[in-house]
Amino acid sequence: MSKIMSYKRWLVAIFLVALCLLIWLGVTYFLTLSADRLSPVTYSIDGQQAFADASPDNPVRLPQDFALHPHYQHEWWHVFANVQDEQGQEYGIVWNFFKLANDSEQGVGWQNSQLFLSHVAVANAYQVWKEQRIARGGIGQADVTTPPFRMWIDNWHWRSLSAGPLPSQLDIATDNFQLAMHMTPKGPYILPGEQGFQRRQNHHSSLASYSVYAPFVSIQGTLRLTPYTQPIAVRGQAWISKEWGSRLIGQEQQGLDWFVLHLDQQRTLSVTRHRYLHQRPHIYGTLASKDGKVTHLTEQEIKMIPLPSVKLANGKTLPLQWQVVIAKENIDITLSPLNPNLWLDFTQPYWQGPIHSQGSHSARGFMQLTGY
């Protein structure tokens, strides 16, 4: 009898061990599937180095995703600001910071494949002050680090005391002009599209990117527009954004038209139109409120109508006035530039500058036109 009981105990023990092993294998398999699902989808260049593709399975994380992403080919940060001096004169301030990479391996020193570009432009209704910088990664000349959040190229700095980009200080000095700005958040971060994932072409998931907006930012500081004049105190509203991904440009892509606007003290609007050679444009938008409400706008809900084109002083012809209509939100506005001669002839040339709107909303914002 005792032998039978001992035998049964052994059977029970073996069964429990087997059951635990099966559970462990099942959990391990499930976690592996989950990790595979959440890891970036990659593609190779010449069958060697891999970059990640944007995917809706990887939602944007805040504030971590303001940092560098070495496994994505492109990243860029924008600061747009509409400010006024004490006499009421308007200025537009733009700072763009780009990261490009040849491969996803981060080598040491000169072996680092990352290239950084930065553009700054300050404009009023009559004049523009602009400069660009280009630097290699890996040698300390330019980088993005966190925490705390810090971005620089030469003596141009964007610095925060936290892991995110706000509140922060933006300091830029060139041989001809300088700016020093303090930026303070006045509303939430916004994730456009599908939790930050945004397709850039109709029915083409591989041409996509991630984005995050900080559309409610108070900005104040000083502009020094010549080496011989005193700084000018200015204040106003700013828009901050970051976008990143890989394979962002299709073979037939011609350019994009992008508008950001502070409609009033409570709401901001972003609308984008990607232009293609043999396809209809891909249009989308985001309407955001300070209380955190986000409305994602589809191309069926947005009308972006270019008005007659304007010939610039440099001979370029492009549409600088637009009508934007979003009927369901009672938005019908006509956009015009503060200064039409803001074609920025940088390494990657484009038109970018401050705009006004008339119609249903008297707004201020920025326009970017590329590929013209």
Summary of the structure (lengths in Angstrom):
residues: 372
radius of gyration: 25.1
end to end distance: 93.3
largest distance: 105.8
contacts: 1168
relative contact order: 0.13
helix: 12%
strand: 52%
